[in-house]
Amino acid sequence: MRGSLERLADMLEAIEKIEKYAARGRNVFESEELVQTWVVHHLQILGEAARAMPQAIRDKIPQVAWSKIIGMRHILVHNYFKVDCDIVWAVIEVELPKLRREITEAIFQIQHEST
């Protein structure tokens, strides 16, 4: 079973992988099916790691929008053929940089609580 730090690291890794291809720009994201699939897949990984996070950790790190992340995962998984590229791109531009900082701070917080 993966621990909380590993799941947070999974989330951070998913963000980094999304950012890698998002750096090519919105036009590439909208026009290249493989890039869209890559991004959506890693958003699903991000949501799955958040969903599997113990409630005690979610409560300890309330600045992370756990329910929104999990909700987005549900939409991407269950409505795959209706994915709205505008919403996904807004998440990439607006939410992921903030989430990256929050996850990085959470990892630091948990590591220092363990020592």
HELIX and SHEET records of a PDB file:
HELIX    1   1 SER A    4  ALA A   22  1                                  19    
HELIX    2   2 ARG A   26  SER A   31  1                                   6    
HELIX    3   3 GLU A   33  ARG A   51  1                                  19    
HELIX    4   4 GLN A   55  LYS A   60  1                                   6    
HELIX    5   5 TRP A   66  HIS A   78  1                                  13    
HELIX    6   6 TYR A   80  LYS A   82  5                                   3    
HELIX    7   7 CYS A   85  ALA A   90  1                                   6    
HELIX    8   8 VAL A   91  GLU A   95  3                                   5    
HELIX    9   9 LEU A   96  SER A  114  1                                  19    
END                                                                             
